[in-house]
Amino acid sequence: MFAVSKMVASRKLARMAAMVAFVLPVAFLAGCAQDPPPPPTPVMAPASPPPAPAPVPRARG
């Protein structure tokens, strides 16, 4: 019984070591990855003011 529990414990330890060996580098790579910077916003000219209203001739009378 002692040999079986020792073998189970060593397999569990080997599984954990394999998981750490795989997950740890992946986590480091994911942490080092950076999002690309956003594209620059285009510079737009300010909108021109609306045209002045047409003059209305005075009414005679």
All heavy atoms as TSV, in Angstrom:
chain	resi	resn	atom	element	x	y	z
A	1	MET	N	N	0.824	-1.187	0.000
A	1	MET	CA	C	0.000	0.000	0.000
A	1	MET	C	C	0.868	1.250	0.000
A	1	MET	O	O	0.532	2.235	-0.639
A	1	MET	CB	C	-0.918	-0.055	1.218
A	1	MET	CG	C	-1.874	1.074	1.325
A	1	MET	SD	S	-3.154	0.846	0.082
A	1	MET	CE	C	-4.161	2.220	0.400
A	2	PHE	N	N	1.975	1.195	0.725
A	2	PHE	CA	C	2.863	2.349	0.812
A	2	PHE	C	C	3.461	2.665	-0.553
A	2	PHE	O	O	3.577	3.829	-0.933
A	2	PHE	CB	C	3.966	2.084	1.851
A	2	PHE	CG	C	4.933	3.216	1.979
A	2	PHE	CD1	C	4.529	4.394	2.595
A	2	PHE	CD2	C	6.222	3.124	1.490
A	2	PHE	CE1	C	5.410	5.446	2.722
A	2	PHE	CE2	C	7.095	4.169	1.615
A	2	PHE	CZ	C	6.702	5.339	2.232
A	3	ALA	N	N	3.805	1.641	-1.320
A	3	ALA	CA	C	4.405	1.852	-2.631
A	3	ALA	C	C	3.396	2.482	-3.592
A	3	ALA	O	O	3.759	3.327	-4.415
A	3	ALA	CB	C	4.920	0.528	-3.189
A	4	VAL	N	N	2.136	2.095	-3.488
A	4	VAL	CA	C	1.109	2.639	-4.364
A	4	VAL	C	C	0.885	4.114	-4.059
A	4	VAL	O	O	0.811	4.948	-4.972
A	4	VAL	CB	C	-0.203	1.845	-4.225
A	4	VAL	CG1	C	-1.333	2.519	-4.980
A	4	VAL	CG2	C	-0.016	0.415	-4.699
A	5	SER	N	N	0.788	4.464	-2.786
A	5	SER	CA	C	0.561	5.863	-2.437
A	5	SER	C	C	1.769	6.719	-2.812
A	5	SER	O	O	1.620	7.877	-3.200
A	5	SER	CB	C	0.243	6.008	-0.952
A	5	SER	OG	O	1.353	5.608	-0.181
A	6	LYS	N	N	2.964	6.133	-2.718
A	6	LYS	CA	C	4.171	6.862	-3.106
A	6	LYS	C	C	4.164	7.104	-4.621
A	6	LYS	O	O	4.532	8.186	-5.097
A	6	LYS	CB	C	5.409	6.060	-2.686
A	6	LYS	CG	C	6.663	6.851	-2.679
A	6	LYS	CD	C	7.798	6.036	-2.068
A	6	LYS	CE	C	9.034	6.870	-1.941
A	6	LYS	NZ	N	10.134	6.121	-1.359
A	7	MET	N	N	3.727	6.114	-5.384
A	7	MET	CA	C	3.687	6.251	-6.837
A	7	MET	C	C	2.626	7.284	-7.236
A	7	MET	O	O	2.856	8.111	-8.127
A	7	MET	CB	C	3.363	4.898	-7.484
A	7	MET	CG	C	3.375	4.940	-9.001
A	7	MET	SD	S	3.084	3.349	-9.764
A	7	MET	CE	C	1.430	2.984	-9.251
A	8	VAL	N	N	1.482	7.276	-6.564
A	8	VAL	CA	C	0.428	8.239	-6.862
A	8	VAL	C	C	0.915	9.658	-6.550
A	8	VAL	O	O	0.689	10.589	-7.325
A	8	VAL	CB	C	-0.851	7.896	-6.076
A	8	VAL	CG1	C	-1.858	9.029	-6.151
A	8	VAL	CG2	C	-1.447	6.611	-6.588
A	9	ALA	N	N	1.609	9.802	-5.443
A	9	ALA	CA	C	2.117	11.117	-5.066
A	9	ALA	C	C	3.169	11.600	-6.055
A	9	ALA	O	O	3.197	12.783	-6.420
A	9	ALA	CB	C	2.694	11.073	-3.658
A	10	SER	N	N	4.026	10.701	-6.515
A	10	SER	CA	C	5.064	11.126	-7.457
A	10	SER	C	C	4.448	11.481	-8.811
A	10	SER	O	O	4.903	12.412	-9.478
A	10	SER	CB	C	6.118	10.033	-7.608
A	10	SER	OG	O	5.580	8.896	-8.244
A	11	ARG	N	N	3.405	10.765	-9.221
A	11	ARG	CA	C	2.735	11.107	-10.488
A	11	ARG	C	C	2.026	12.453	-10.378
A	11	ARG	O	O	2.039	13.250	-11.313
A	11	ARG	CB	C	1.731	10.023	-10.865
A	11	ARG	CG	C	2.392	8.810	-11.450
A	11	ARG	CD	C	1.372	7.864	-12.010
A	11	ARG	NE	N	2.030	6.681	-12.571
A	11	ARG	CZ	C	1.395	5.681	-13.118
A	11	ARG	NH1	N	0.083	5.696	-13.178
A	11	ARG	NH2	N	2.055	4.656	-13.603
A	12	LYS	N	N	1.424	12.700	-9.222
A	12	LYS	CA	C	0.753	13.980	-9.015
A	12	LYS	C	C	1.773	15.113	-9.047
A	12	LYS	O	O	1.535	16.164	-9.649
A	12	LYS	CB	C	0.012	13.966	-7.683
A	12	LYS	CG	C	-0.796	15.197	-7.422
A	12	LYS	CD	C	-1.576	15.088	-6.125
A	12	LYS	CE	C	-2.372	16.340	-5.877
A	12	LYS	NZ	N	-3.128	16.272	-4.627
A	13	LEU	N	N	2.918	14.883	-8.422
A	13	LEU	CA	C	3.975	15.895	-8.423
A	13	LEU	C	C	4.496	16.119	-9.843
A	13	LEU	O	O	4.731	17.263	-10.249
A	13	LEU	CB	C	5.111	15.458	-7.494
A	13	LEU	CG	C	6.247	16.456	-7.326
A	13	LEU	CD1	C	5.732	17.734	-6.669
A	13	LEU	CD2	C	7.352	15.845	-6.488
A	14	ALA	N	N	4.665	15.052	-10.618
A	14	ALA	CA	C	5.135	15.177	-11.996
A	14	ALA	C	C	4.112	15.931	-12.845
A	14	ALA	O	O	4.474	16.749	-13.689
A	14	ALA	CB	C	5.405	13.795	-12.576
A	15	ARG	N	N	2.815	15.653	-12.619
A	15	ARG	CA	C	1.773	16.359	-13.352
A	15	ARG	C	C	1.781	17.847	-13.028
A	15	ARG	O	O	1.657	18.686	-13.913
A	15	ARG	CB	C	0.416	15.768	-12.983
A	15	ARG	CG	C	-0.348	15.273	-14.172
A	15	ARG	CD	C	-1.718	14.824	-13.764
A	15	ARG	NE	N	-1.716	14.309	-12.395
A	15	ARG	CZ	C	-2.518	13.375	-11.925
A	15	ARG	NH1	N	-3.420	12.842	-12.697
A	15	ARG	NH2	N	-2.443	12.958	-10.682
A	16	MET	N	N	1.935	18.175	-11.769
A	16	MET	CA	C	1.978	19.576	-11.363
A	16	MET	C	C	3.198	20.281	-11.951
A	16	MET	O	O	3.115	21.423	-12.408
A	16	MET	CB	C	1.978	19.690	-9.834
A	16	MET	CG	C	0.677	19.278	-9.193
A	16	MET	SD	S	-0.699	20.315	-9.667
A	16	MET	CE	C	-0.361	21.742	-8.694
A	17	ALA	N	N	4.338	19.599	-11.947
A	17	ALA	CA	C	5.551	20.190	-12.507
A	17	ALA	C	C	5.400	20.420	-14.010
A	17	ALA	O	O	5.829	21.451	-14.543
A	17	ALA	CB	C	6.744	19.293	-12.222
A	18	ALA	N	N	4.769	19.483	-14.704
A	18	ALA	CA	C	4.551	19.642	-16.135
A	18	ALA	C	C	3.592	20.800	-16.403
A	18	ALA	O	O	3.787	21.576	-17.344
A	18	ALA	CB	C	4.003	18.357	-16.730
A	19	MET	N	N	2.567	20.936	-15.571
A	19	MET	CA	C	1.618	22.023	-15.756
A	19	MET	C	C	2.297	23.372	-15.529
A	19	MET	O	O	2.102	24.305	-16.308
A	19	MET	CB	C	0.442	21.853	-14.794
A	19	MET	CG	C	-0.690	22.813	-15.064
A	19	MET	SD	S	-2.055	22.694	-13.892
A	19	MET	CE	C	-2.411	20.967	-13.883
A	20	VAL	N	N	3.105	23.458	-14.499
A	20	VAL	CA	C	3.815	24.709	-14.215
A	20	VAL	C	C	4.798	25.017	-15.334
A	20	VAL	O	O	4.935	26.164	-15.752
A	20	VAL	CB	C	4.524	24.635	-12.845
A	20	VAL	CG1	C	5.497	25.774	-12.662
A	20	VAL	CG2	C	3.494	24.642	-11.729
A	21	ALA	N	N	5.471	23.994	-15.849
A	21	ALA	CA	C	6.434	24.206	-16.928
A	21	ALA	C	C	5.744	24.707	-18.189
A	21	ALA	O	O	6.356	25.393	-19.007
A	21	ALA	CB	C	7.186	22.912	-17.218
A	22	PHE	N	N	4.482	24.391	-18.381
A	22	PHE	CA	C	3.759	24.849	-19.567
A	22	PHE	C	C	3.074	26.186	-19.318
A	22	PHE	O	O	3.136	27.089	-20.147
A	22	PHE	CB	C	2.716	23.807	-19.973
A	22	PHE	CG	C	1.861	24.249	-21.126
A	22	PHE	CD1	C	2.378	24.280	-22.410
A	22	PHE	CD2	C	0.558	24.642	-20.921
A	22	PHE	CE1	C	1.605	24.704	-23.471
A	22	PHE	CE2	C	-0.222	25.061	-21.977
A	22	PHE	CZ	C	0.299	25.090	-23.259
A	23	VAL	N	N	2.408	26.336	-18.176
A	23	VAL	CA	C	1.589	27.514	-17.908
A	23	VAL	C	C	2.439	28.736	-17.606
A	23	VAL	O	O	2.117	29.844	-18.037
A	23	VAL	CB	C	0.603	27.235	-16.752
A	23	VAL	CG1	C	-0.098	28.499	-16.302
A	23	VAL	CG2	C	-0.401	26.187	-17.178
A	24	LEU	N	N	3.532	28.571	-16.898
A	24	LEU	CA	C	4.345	29.710	-16.490
A	24	LEU	C	C	4.909	30.480	-17.688
A	24	LEU	O	O	4.754	31.706	-17.745
A	24	LEU	CB	C	5.463	29.229	-15.552
A	24	LEU	CG	C	6.021	30.248	-14.588
A	24	LEU	CD1	C	4.921	30.784	-13.692
A	24	LEU	CD2	C	7.099	29.620	-13.740
A	25	PRO	N	N	5.545	29.841	-18.684
A	25	PRO	CA	C	6.026	30.619	-19.830
A	25	PRO	C	C	4.893	31.264	-20.627
A	25	PRO	O	O	5.039	32.370	-21.131
A	25	PRO	CB	C	6.758	29.589	-20.694
A	25	PRO	CG	C	7.084	28.473	-19.780
A	25	PRO	CD	C	6.013	28.465	-18.748
A	26	VAL	N	N	3.761	30.576	-20.728
A	26	VAL	CA	C	2.632	31.149	-21.456
A	26	VAL	C	C	2.143	32.400	-20.742
A	26	VAL	O	O	1.826	33.413	-21.373
A	26	VAL	CB	C	1.503	30.109	-21.609
A	26	VAL	CG1	C	0.249	30.741	-22.153
A	26	VAL	CG2	C	1.961	28.973	-22.499
A	27	ALA	N	N	2.094	32.370	-19.426
A	27	ALA	CA	C	1.650	33.531	-18.661
A	27	ALA	C	C	2.630	34.684	-18.814
A	27	ALA	O	O	2.227	35.843	-18.933
A	27	ALA	CB	C	1.494	33.155	-17.192
A	28	PHE	N	N	3.925	34.387	-18.819
A	28	PHE	CA	C	4.916	35.446	-19.002
A	28	PHE	C	C	4.801	36.065	-20.390
A	28	PHE	O	O	4.891	37.280	-20.555
A	28	PHE	CB	C	6.336	34.924	-18.791
A	28	PHE	CG	C	6.712	34.779	-17.348
A	28	PHE	CD1	C	7.402	33.669	-16.917
A	28	PHE	CD2	C	6.373	35.735	-16.413
A	28	PHE	CE1	C	7.759	33.517	-15.592
A	28	PHE	CE2	C	6.712	35.603	-15.086
A	28	PHE	CZ	C	7.408	34.490	-14.671
A	29	LEU	N	N	4.598	35.237	-21.399
A	29	LEU	CA	C	4.464	35.767	-22.758
A	29	LEU	C	C	3.205	36.612	-22.888
A	29	LEU	O	O	3.207	37.648	-23.554
A	29	LEU	CB	C	4.444	34.631	-23.770
A	29	LEU	CG	C	5.780	33.927	-24.001
A	29	LEU	CD1	C	5.601	32.752	-24.946
A	29	LEU	CD2	C	6.808	34.893	-24.557
A	30	ALA	N	N	2.135	36.188	-22.270
A	30	ALA	CA	C	0.893	36.955	-22.332
A	30	ALA	C	C	1.046	38.281	-21.591
A	30	ALA	O	O	0.489	39.295	-22.003
A	30	ALA	CB	C	-0.256	36.151	-21.740
A	31	GLY	N	N	1.801	38.271	-20.517
A	31	GLY	CA	C	2.022	39.512	-19.772
A	31	GLY	C	C	2.905	40.486	-20.521
A	31	GLY	O	O	2.759	41.698	-20.400
A	32	CYS	N	N	3.820	39.981	-21.325
A	32	CYS	CA	C	4.727	40.849	-22.065
A	32	CYS	C	C	4.101	41.385	-23.343
A	32	CYS	O	O	4.579	42.366	-23.903
A	32	CYS	CB	C	6.010	40.101	-22.419
A	32	CYS	SG	S	6.993	39.665	-20.980
A	33	ALA	N	N	3.071	40.717	-23.832
A	33	ALA	CA	C	2.431	41.162	-25.078
A	33	ALA	C	C	1.741	42.498	-24.830
A	33	ALA	O	O	1.130	42.716	-23.800
A	33	ALA	CB	C	1.420	40.125	-25.541
A	34	GLN	N	N	1.883	43.385	-25.786
A	34	GLN	CA	C	1.261	44.695	-25.663
A	34	GLN	C	C	0.310	44.900	-26.822
A	34	GLN	O	O	0.533	44.412	-27.924
A	34	GLN	CB	C	2.313	45.793	-25.681
A	34	GLN	CG	C	3.248	45.755	-24.503
A	34	GLN	CD	C	4.285	46.865	-24.591
A	34	GLN	OE1	O	4.357	47.561	-25.578
A	34	GLN	NE2	N	5.067	47.004	-23.552
A	35	ASP	N	N	-0.735	45.637	-26.554
A	35	ASP	CA	C	-1.667	45.982	-27.620
A	35	ASP	C	C	-0.997	47.012	-28.521
A	35	ASP	O	O	-0.262	47.882	-28.041
A	35	ASP	CB	C	-2.955	46.571	-27.047
A	35	ASP	CG	C	-3.749	45.542	-26.265
A	35	ASP	OD1	O	-3.577	44.338	-26.549
A	35	ASP	OD2	O	-4.531	45.935	-25.384
A	36	PRO	N	N	-1.249	46.946	-29.817
A	36	PRO	CA	C	-0.673	47.956	-30.694
A	36	PRO	C	C	-1.265	49.325	-30.371
A	36	PRO	O	O	-2.422	49.433	-29.956
A	36	PRO	CB	C	-1.061	47.490	-32.097
A	36	PRO	CG	C	-2.237	46.620	-31.892
A	36	PRO	CD	C	-2.062	45.987	-30.543
A	37	PRO	N	N	-0.497	50.378	-30.565
A	37	PRO	CA	C	-1.037	51.705	-30.256
A	37	PRO	C	C	-2.176	52.050	-31.213
A	37	PRO	O	O	-2.199	51.592	-32.353
A	37	PRO	CB	C	0.156	52.635	-30.476
A	37	PRO	CG	C	1.067	51.892	-31.382
A	37	PRO	CD	C	0.869	50.437	-31.067
A	38	PRO	N	N	-3.135	52.832	-30.764
A	38	PRO	CA	C	-4.253	53.176	-31.641
A	38	PRO	C	C	-3.762	54.050	-32.790
A	38	PRO	O	O	-2.793	54.792	-32.642
A	38	PRO	CB	C	-5.207	53.938	-30.725
A	38	PRO	CG	C	-4.348	54.470	-29.642
A	38	PRO	CD	C	-3.242	53.460	-29.451
A	39	PRO	N	N	-4.408	53.971	-33.940
A	39	PRO	CA	C	-3.974	54.800	-35.058
A	39	PRO	C	C	-4.202	56.275	-34.731
A	39	PRO	O	O	-5.120	56.619	-33.984
A	39	PRO	CB	C	-4.873	54.338	-36.211
A	39	PRO	CG	C	-6.054	53.737	-35.558
A	39	PRO	CD	C	-5.570	53.157	-34.262
A	40	PRO	N	N	-3.364	57.137	-35.268
A	40	PRO	CA	C	-3.551	58.566	-34.967
A	40	PRO	C	C	-4.849	59.076	-35.562
A	40	PRO	O	O	-5.277	58.643	-36.621
A	40	PRO	CB	C	-2.340	59.225	-35.633
A	40	PRO	CG	C	-1.890	58.267	-36.669
A	40	PRO	CD	C	-2.240	56.901	-36.154
A	41	THR	N	N	-5.461	59.987	-34.858
A	41	THR	CA	C	-6.715	60.547	-35.349
A	41	THR	C	C	-6.392	61.560	-36.440
A	41	THR	O	O	-5.453	62.349	-36.309
A	41	THR	CB	C	-7.487	61.242	-34.219
A	41	THR	OG1	O	-6.637	62.226	-33.632
A	41	THR	CG2	C	-7.906	60.255	-33.148
A	42	PRO	N	N	-7.141	61.564	-37.533
A	42	PRO	CA	C	-6.853	62.514	-38.600
A	42	PRO	C	C	-7.184	63.940	-38.160
A	42	PRO	O	O	-8.152	64.173	-37.440
A	42	PRO	CB	C	-7.758	62.069	-39.743
A	42	PRO	CG	C	-8.856	61.309	-39.079
A	42	PRO	CD	C	-8.240	60.693	-37.857
A	43	VAL	N	N	-6.351	64.853	-38.593
A	43	VAL	CA	C	-6.573	66.256	-38.260
A	43	VAL	C	C	-7.585	66.805	-39.249
A	43	VAL	O	O	-7.361	66.796	-40.452
A	43	VAL	CB	C	-5.253	67.043	-38.333
A	43	VAL	CG1	C	-5.488	68.503	-38.035
A	43	VAL	CG2	C	-4.237	66.452	-37.388
A	44	MET	N	N	-8.686	67.274	-38.735
A	44	MET	CA	C	-9.739	67.793	-39.604
A	44	MET	C	C	-9.785	69.308	-39.470
A	44	MET	O	O	-9.578	69.859	-38.388
A	44	MET	CB	C	-11.091	67.196	-39.228
A	44	MET	CG	C	-11.131	65.678	-39.341
A	44	MET	SD	S	-12.711	65.007	-38.929
A	44	MET	CE	C	-13.599	65.375	-40.411
A	45	ALA	N	N	-10.033	69.974	-40.589
A	45	ALA	CA	C	-10.159	71.436	-40.576
A	45	ALA	C	C	-11.440	71.807	-39.839
A	45	ALA	O	O	-12.439	71.098	-39.921
A	45	ALA	CB	C	-10.196	71.966	-41.999
A	46	PRO	N	N	-11.430	72.932	-39.132
A	46	PRO	CA	C	-12.654	73.331	-38.444
A	46	PRO	C	C	-13.748	73.641	-39.461
A	46	PRO	O	O	-13.491	74.095	-40.564
A	46	PRO	CB	C	-12.245	74.567	-37.651
A	46	PRO	CG	C	-11.004	75.056	-38.300
A	46	PRO	CD	C	-10.338	73.857	-38.922
A	47	ALA	N	N	-14.945	73.393	-39.072
A	47	ALA	CA	C	-16.081	73.632	-39.965
A	47	ALA	C	C	-16.220	75.120	-40.231
A	47	ALA	O	O	-16.031	75.949	-39.337
A	47	ALA	CB	C	-17.352	73.083	-39.337
A	48	SER	N	N	-16.516	75.460	-41.473
A	48	SER	CA	C	-16.675	76.877	-41.809
A	48	SER	C	C	-17.994	77.375	-41.234
A	48	SER	O	O	-18.974	76.633	-41.148
A	48	SER	CB	C	-16.626	77.074	-43.320
A	48	SER	OG	O	-17.690	76.350	-43.918
A	49	PRO	N	N	-18.052	78.649	-40.854
A	49	PRO	CA	C	-19.298	79.169	-40.292
A	49	PRO	C	C	-20.382	79.217	-41.365
A	49	PRO	O	O	-20.089	79.319	-42.550
A	49	PRO	CB	C	-18.924	80.570	-39.807
A	49	PRO	CG	C	-17.719	80.943	-40.589
A	49	PRO	CD	C	-17.004	79.659	-40.894
A	50	PRO	N	N	-21.622	79.147	-40.976
A	50	PRO	CA	C	-22.692	79.191	-41.978
A	50	PRO	C	C	-22.702	80.558	-42.674
A	50	PRO	O	O	-22.291	81.565	-42.108
A	50	PRO	CB	C	-23.964	78.975	-41.166
A	50	PRO	CG	C	-23.601	79.353	-39.781
A	50	PRO	CD	C	-22.128	79.060	-39.625
A	51	PRO	N	N	-23.160	80.607	-43.906
A	51	PRO	CA	C	-23.173	81.898	-44.612
A	51	PRO	C	C	-24.136	82.880	-43.941
A	51	PRO	O	O	-25.115	82.496	-43.313
A	51	PRO	CB	C	-23.645	81.535	-46.019
A	51	PRO	CG	C	-24.364	80.246	-45.859
A	51	PRO	CD	C	-23.707	79.542	-44.711
A	52	ALA	N	N	-23.808	84.155	-44.107
A	52	ALA	CA	C	-24.656	85.195	-43.514
A	52	ALA	C	C	-25.996	85.214	-44.248
A	52	ALA	O	O	-26.060	84.930	-45.445
A	52	ALA	CB	C	-23.968	86.541	-43.627
A	53	PRO	N	N	-27.062	85.544	-43.561
A	53	PRO	CA	C	-28.363	85.593	-44.240
A	53	PRO	C	C	-28.386	86.705	-45.294
A	53	PRO	O	O	-27.716	87.719	-45.162
A	53	PRO	CB	C	-29.351	85.855	-43.117
A	53	PRO	CG	C	-28.554	86.381	-41.991
A	53	PRO	CD	C	-27.157	85.864	-42.162
A	54	ALA	N	N	-29.122	86.481	-46.329
A	54	ALA	CA	C	-29.222	87.474	-47.409
A	54	ALA	C	C	-29.961	88.703	-46.894
A	54	ALA	O	O	-30.931	88.592	-46.138
A	54	ALA	CB	C	-29.953	86.877	-48.590
A	55	PRO	N	N	-29.488	89.878	-47.289
A	55	PRO	CA	C	-30.172	91.087	-46.826
A	55	PRO	C	C	-31.569	91.182	-47.442
A	55	PRO	O	O	-31.785	90.872	-48.602
A	55	PRO	CB	C	-29.276	92.219	-47.307
A	55	PRO	CG	C	-28.433	91.625	-48.395
A	55	PRO	CD	C	-28.326	90.171	-48.110
A	56	VAL	N	N	-32.500	91.618	-46.627
A	56	VAL	CA	C	-33.887	91.755	-47.061
A	56	VAL	C	C	-34.137	93.232	-47.361
A	56	VAL	O	O	-33.866	94.090	-46.507
A	56	VAL	CB	C	-34.856	91.247	-45.975
A	56	VAL	CG1	C	-36.317	91.423	-46.403
A	56	VAL	CG2	C	-34.554	89.807	-45.649
A	57	PRO	N	N	-34.618	93.571	-48.551
A	57	PRO	CA	C	-34.871	94.992	-48.824
A	57	PRO	C	C	-36.017	95.531	-47.943
A	57	PRO	O	O	-36.930	94.810	-47.599
A	57	PRO	CB	C	-35.254	95.004	-50.305
A	57	PRO	CG	C	-35.657	93.622	-50.637
A	57	PRO	CD	C	-34.946	92.721	-49.672
A	58	ARG	N	N	-35.876	96.792	-47.587
A	58	ARG	CA	C	-36.893	97.408	-46.733
A	58	ARG	C	C	-38.187	97.598	-47.511
A	58	ARG	O	O	-38.169	97.916	-48.702
A	58	ARG	CB	C	-36.420	98.759	-46.237
A	58	ARG	CG	C	-35.302	98.622	-45.256
A	58	ARG	CD	C	-34.958	99.983	-44.687
A	58	ARG	NE	N	-34.088	99.807	-43.560
A	58	ARG	CZ	C	-34.176	100.518	-42.463
A	58	ARG	NH1	N	-35.063	101.456	-42.368
A	58	ARG	NH2	N	-33.350	100.279	-41.485
A	59	ALA	N	N	-39.228	97.397	-46.826
A	59	ALA	CA	C	-40.548	97.587	-47.456
A	59	ALA	C	C	-40.870	99.078	-47.534
A	59	ALA	O	O	-40.599	99.824	-46.611
A	59	ALA	CB	C	-41.614	96.842	-46.693
A	60	ARG	N	N	-41.425	99.516	-48.649
A	60	ARG	CA	C	-41.801	100.935	-48.787
A	60	ARG	C	C	-43.234	101.111	-48.319
A	60	ARG	O	O	-44.083	100.277	-48.561
A	60	ARG	CB	C	-41.679	101.360	-50.235
A	60	ARG	CG	C	-40.266	101.319	-50.725
A	60	ARG	CD	C	-40.202	101.888	-52.107
A	60	ARG	NE	N	-38.827	101.879	-52.568
A	60	ARG	CZ	C	-38.440	102.283	-53.728
A	60	ARG	NH1	N	-39.334	102.738	-54.586
A	60	ARG	NH2	N	-37.198	102.255	-54.073
A	61	GLY	N	N	-43.426	102.190	-47.738
A	61	GLY	CA	C	-44.813	102.420	-47.472
A	61	GLY	C	C	-45.164	103.149	-46.302
A	61	GLY	O	O	-44.937	103.686	-45.421
